[in-house]
């Protein structure tokens, strides 16, 4: 008997997030879904791995039923642990989200949501990160989840499309106000860093991050799409080599530097 399409679902907002819940319910309409997610909020942890303490896994119940497994670690921990230990078989797809707060431009480097999907990509599994353009935890995620599920099904049915990692961002708008879907590139937005200095009751200094996100307005970028009411889908490729410099750097002579061995 043919096994049902298997999806591993995770996030960085925590296993109790409504974004994850609605996404899972939408995905369950066409797939078997296994949930392995952080036991608490893990936003902006990037690709952090837990190596200095043990990871613990507990069943998480929702509405009286087992919803998934909660892990006291990062989103990347969840994916690694799921693939190596918790799942009976390799998933066909990894989906991370729905995150509260868009993950566009430079944010993909900080995002635990995108990091979890990246971890799946590194394991050779097609992976998708999904984020919503609002930090309002009361925002109704049912429509974004249904839309995400439809997009995923559409992409999976495209025989000539073999993606590795996709980053989807959805505007926090009523369905009637979303203008469509755009395939985009990562924008050039950045954070204007600012830290507020305060003093704790023991007289010690501490700092709160209070930076401002400066969005990119270049047409065709993920930031531009969200700002103009479009769903953004960005194909991502984490190749860290600057190939344009390899030939020029090979022209640099490092002769004589072997004397460093004498230090």
Secondary structure, DSSP 8 states (H G I E B T S, - for coil): -----EEEEE-SS-TT-HHHHHHHHHHTTTSEEEEEEESS--TT-TT----SS---EEEEEETTEEEEEEESS-HHHHHHHIIIII-SS--SEEEEEEEES---TTHHHH-HHHHHHHHHHHTT--EEEEEES---TTS--HHHHHHHHHHHHHHHT-TT---SEEEEEE-SS-GGG--EEEE-B----EEE--EEEEE-TTS-EEEEE--EEE----TTBHHHHHHTTEEEEEE-------HHHHHHHTTS--TTGGGGGG-
